[in-house]
Every structure is written in structure tokens, then in C-alpha cells.
Amino acid sequence: MLKPAFLFVAAVVATSGAAREQDRRSPNEIVAAAPASDWVAIAPSDLLVMTLAPDAGGKPRQVVIQLMPPPFSQGWVENIRTLARAGWYDGLSVNRVQDNYVAQWGDPDGEDAAKAKKLPAGLRVMDRADYAHQLNAIAVLMNPCGDRSKVRSVWLCDPYAPGASFRRGWPVSTDGAREWPVHCYGMVGVGRGMPPDTGSGAELYAVIGHAPRHLDRNIALVGRVVEGIEHLSSLPRGTEALGFYKTPQERVPIVSIRLARDLPEADPASSSEAAGQQTRPRFQYLSTESATFAAYADARANRRDPFFIQPAGGADVCNIPVPVRRLPAP
Amino acid sequence: MLKPAFLFVAAVVATSGAAREQDRRSPNEIVAAAPASDWVAIAPSDLLVMTLAPDAGGKPRQVVIQLMPPPFSQGWVENIRTLARAGWYDGLSVNRVQDNYVAQWGDPDGEDAAKAKKLPAGLRVMDRADYAHQLNAIAVLMNPCGDRSKVRSVWLCDPYAPGASFRRGWPVSTDGAREWPVHCYGMVGVGRGMPPDTGSGAELYAVIGHAPRHLDRNIALVGRVVEGIEHLSSLPRGTEALGFYKTPQERVPIVSIRLARDLPEADPASSSEAAGQQTRPRFQYLSTESATFAAYADARANRRDPFFIQPAGGADVCNIPVPVRRLPAP
């Protein structure tokens, strides 16, 4: 394994600090002013549409998850595509909601060999080494913990790793030689048993509380909720150990989980949507390599909009959520 | 104002690192083994009991809040005691629930001078300087950002300040000369208007998402939820801007907010509890100055219990929640 070259640079600023200090726009205002070219389309093969049973008032509940692109966690991501295409998740349920931690779904009988739902063929078995990936080049870390007056080129001070930043739309940490995605609010991960089990992707959870970063490199992350997190985060908390529901009646049924690419495109000329049929949603994320994102991250770390009196001078990687937006049907 | 003397010390470890590396207990197991002397009683004058209207199934909903002790935010805390003793909060409501941010309660007509509920006399007007307090001695900061292999004497690497730690049971940040409480999950703060308004304590919120640390030193923190946070965090999210509920019917009524010291002590010989009357709850927190807390914090930052394969080597101050427990009635 490569020995990382640690280099802490304290003087590189992506854009002029003086210019930023004049900018009193809120983070949302900065994002709203982004040019169209700063937005990146999410491929329909990377969108997972989870439909829960309607709530007590009959309202539909849909949760949309963006799956991670290469080089992150691709073995598990491909397993999830296989499971979704097989309709394997349909009829299962949300079985665990633990306050300030996770909402978890899958087969409630998954740990009972006699009752567990049979998995489709072809699922890959991943290794713990796959929780992180080697960088092609050794990263020059710019850890601004010492001088927190600016977000430097979107490198962030990180209590959990030598460096944290954003890569291809995702929050990551790095030690200079390896890189791994991190457990922020809304991130989706793969439930697993005791090591060396790494999970298949049949059991999934979403983070619904303060970032449980101690799980980084201990569990595979495969995506994030980009719409409808409130349908998970506002569920009643389970009263059993770890937030599992006590009775089957408390579980929230999953009607279906589909890849967006397997849903029909919305057609204004047809009545498919009016008839309640699912159509393919379209989403974009703000490029984390864009100038808009750098300004947005700086504003999250140094709030200068009128409500604030004391800019923090820093932010943790999970307090700079990557902006995502839904596009109207074509 | 004092010019802080920054001194980053990297070699002080509270207890033997080698001894800790042998310790594969989970954080919960460490807390469960704490001697009684490591637990500190919370004074009944520092406990606020908020009773919400029962949920749709008729289940009672009680939220217990610990108010901050000196030297934190005492002007606002005293205002809250005044408001609670006057019964001022009774009949108001939770008006705002914004996902991954806050649940907020108070007078829904508070910003309409004609309709606002009249405040009791004697509320203090606080200054922005009161968001932090001067330290008596200049703190020697031990910021372990550079070497994250251990939690050093419960000083933590902090992206938001030169140092973070725990003081008298509370998570704090410091610049060496001043110290301030920080916005972790469950913390309770004081809603306010635009600066120079600092709020009175009539409008309160609890954090129900990832720590919004950019609010530190911008809003007064006055306490934390020690029981029943799920009655706030699992409420339906408001659909208006900032998570405000659209209709008055969506608001969650507050039956009452009382100081525990103003509630009768539980009496096993009487039927007050059986009759549904409120009695005084009793809580303790784990001393953040105890050896148990140091071991617990180290275990939160370096999970060595069997589920984990890769200890993080660090934690942020909000991922080490201070343990609190309820005592049975005497």
C-alpha cells in the first residue's frame, strides 16, 4: 500500500477571499443563480424510486435515491440494480427507525433462513477493502483546521480523516492515498451482519440524524435520498432495541422499488400520470467542481447573509449538502 | 478583549492509549459500567416538562428539556423560567418542523402585534455578546486535528472553532478566550428576528437534524432535549417556506410547559400518577469531567466493539452525545 504524502497547505484559496467577503448572498441564493451548465443530469440508471404505502391520510409516499457513480461502491450498487429489476424489494417493509440514526428497510425475516425471501442469482460478494478506493494519484491534502478563515478550494477540516472534500457530486474523506464516501444526513448504506459480512444491498438504510461518521469505512455507502427523505425521517420511531418496530403492523410496507430507467418517460399526451402510474423522474445535482459550488460551500462555512452576525469560519463536510433539483417532465 | 494565546498541544493523553486499545467495549457498555459517583443530578429548576397534545392514537407526548447551567445563556434561561411559571406557553403550538433542521414552538401570532399573546413582565433583553462568555483563564487548546489517533483529554478537532470539548455536561467550542455552547442534535435554542434582536425565549426550537453549527454564536442556546425528542423529530414536516405548517390545523398544540420544580414529587402512596397528573421527573447526566466520560468519548471516536473494522480515529463534538438517564421515582 502506498504511503501517503501528507502536505498541509494553508495558502490556497479557490477564488478571491476579498470578493467573497463582499458577497452577502445566502447559500440558496448562490445556488439559484447558478448557470445551467453547472448542473449535471443524474442518469436514469442511477435513480431508484421507492414507493411506500400511502400514509394514514391516504397521501402517496415516494422516496427517490441517487445511486453512487464509479468509483464508489459499484459492486453493491450493481447488486441493488439487480434486486430492483427483479422486483425483489416489492412487498417488503421499513422495519427499523431509530431516532437520530437510521431508517432501515428490507426483508423483516432476512435473518431467519427458513423464512427469508430468496435472493435473485448473480449478486456479488464484496470485500471490506471495497469500502474505500485507491486514488490514481496521491492527493495533496489541504486541511484548513489550523486557519479556518476560509474554505480552501473546498477542502475542509475533518475530525474523522486527514482531509474531506467533494468529488463528482459526493462528500468524501481521504487519507491522501485512499478515498471513501461519508455518512451524511440522507446517505443510503448497506445493512450487514458481523464482519467479515459486507452485506449484499438487500438490506438498506438512510441516515436520518446527525452524521454517524464512525460508520465510514465500516459499512458500504451506495447513494443518497434526493427527494422524499421526510417519508423516512418522520416515521414513528421503533420501540425495540436499535429502533426496530415491535409488531409487524408498525412496519411501513414497500409497494415497489424501481430504477428510473425501467419506468416509462412522462408523456404529456398520455394520461399515465393522471392515472397514478409512475413515470421517470428527472434530477440534476450541482457540479461540485463548479465555481458556483465553491461559492456555495464558502457561504455555508461563512454565512454573511443578513440574519447572521458571526460567520463560523468553517463547516464540516456534512453541513454542506450537495444541491439537487428535480426537473419538470420534458 | 483578550488576545487568545493559541497553543496546540499534541502529546497529552488523558488515560493510557495502550489501555484503551485493549478496551473493546461499546460506548453504551462503558456508560453502563459507570460508578454512581460519575452521574450528576439535574436540578428540578433546570428541567422543563413540555406536554404536547396526545397523538392521533391518543398516546401522551411529553418532551423533557434540560436548561443550561451557568455560565451559559443565563439571561434567556431565566426568561424561560419566568415564561413557564406564568403558564405563558400553555395553549400555544409547534408551528414549524423543517426536515434536517429544527422543530420550533411558540406563539403562531407572535409576529403580529395586534394578535400576539402578551408576554409577562420582567423578561430581560440580552445582547449578542451573551452568545459566548469570557473564560476566566485563557484556555490552552489541544486541537488534535493533525494527529487523530486519539481523543486527547476530550479535546476534539473542530471544523468550526480552534477547539471543542465538554464543560459541565455540555458540548462547547472555544477560541481560547471565549467559550460557547454548540448546536448539536437535540439542543434547544431561542428563535429571534433579524439582528440586533436576540430573542426572549418565548419562541424556542430543537435541532432535529445534522448539527447546524453555523448557528453557533448567532443564536442563543438554552438547553437540550433529554427525553421525548421523537415527539418533535417524527412530526410531519411543514410544507411552507422554512417548514412552517400551512394551516393552523397542522400545528401541534402545547398543553403546558412547566419547570420540574413546580410539579409535585411522585408519591407512591397517592394516586396522582395513576390519575394522569404530572409528577416531577428525575434525571442525571454523566459528568463530562469523569474518567468514564473520557473512556466513552474515546470509544465513540475509536469504535473497537466487534461490529467495527476501522476505528475512525476521531469524532466531532456532536457525535459524542452526553449520556443522560431517567431515575425511577423515589
Interface residues (C-beta under 8 A of the other chain):
Chain A: F8 A56 V97 D99 N100 R128 Y131 N143 C145 G146 R148 L156 C157 D158 P159 Y160 A161 P162 C184 Y185 G186 M194 P195 G209 H210 A211 P212 R213 H214 D216 R217 N218 I229 E230 S233 S234 L235 P236 R237 R300 A301 R303 P306 F307 F308 I309 Q310 A312 G313 G314 A315 D316 C318 N319
Chain B: F8 A56 V97 D99 N100 R128 Y131 N143 C145 G146 R148 L156 C157 D158 P159 Y160 A161 P162 C184 Y185 G186 M194 P195 G209 H210 A211 P212 R213 H214 D216 R217 N218 I229 E230 S233 S234 L235 P236 R237 R300 A301 R303 P306 F307 F308 I309 Q310 A312 G313 G314 A315 D316 C318 N319
